[in-house]
Amino acid sequence: MVIENDRGLPFSRIEKIVKIFIEKRREANARIRDKIRYSTRNEMTPELYEKFGLQEHKKAIDELDKQINELKEKRKEHEEAIRAKTQCITNRYSDYSVITSGSEIYNYLHQKDKEIEFICNRIKDLCDDTEEKLWLAADIEQARAIIEEFNSSCDMLEQEIKKLTKG
């Protein structure tokens, strides 16, 4: 069937289509050429190492890589052993040295928190009481006695703190 006045595609569109086709063909040829070069290089690499006397070095590098991987695996085992004590079961994603709440070490570190807080409150109360007594002191002798009482109380609290930190 012939259509009257059919001019077909305009020349500029045909020219663009041909340019696109040629460009795609060049890219395909370049990919094929690069693939052949790459495979040829990979096949020739062992021969080139042998020709230039590099096989010993290549074997040494391969052996070192193997040792490095083994050491990395050993490190992971040791890190996991540390994580088992420093991090709780539900959170083992942190660095192995991070101590997270709920872990065995965290609980050990914080087992004396209530006792320490109790001593801190006693120190605060002692300071407040001493301050009030000093304001109400009648003379220097009474103030000196209050300070001596304060110092002896502080010494006793210091002994309690030493007991907590040692055991």
C-alpha positions, 0 to 999 in steps of 0.5 A: 500500500502506497501512501501519497506524499509520504516522505519517510524519516527526515534526514536529520533523524536518520543521521542521529539514528546512524550516529547512535548506532555507530556509537553503540557499536564502538562501545561494544567493540571497546568492551570486547577489546577490554575483556580480551585484554583483561583475560589475556593479562590474567592468563599471562600473569603467572608466566610473567611472574616466572619470567621476571623472577617474581614467583617467590615474592608472590608466594611470600605475599600469599603466605602472609595474606593467609597468616593475616587472615588466620590472625584476624580470625583469632582476634575475632575469637578473643574479641568475642570472649571479651564481649561476653563479659563487657556487653549484655546479651542483647547488645553485642554490636559495640566495640569489644572494649565498650562496657554496656549496661547489663553486662557482667563487668558493668554489674560488678563495677556498679554493685557498690553504687548504693553503698557509695551513694549512702556514704556521699549522702552522709558526707553531705549531711555531715557538711550541712550539720557542721555548717549549721553548728558553726553558725550557731557556735558561741565562741572559738572554742566551741567552733574548734570542737565542732571542727575536730568532730567534723574531722574525726567523722571525715576520717571514719568515712574515709576508712569506710571508703577505703574498705569499699574500694579494696573489697 
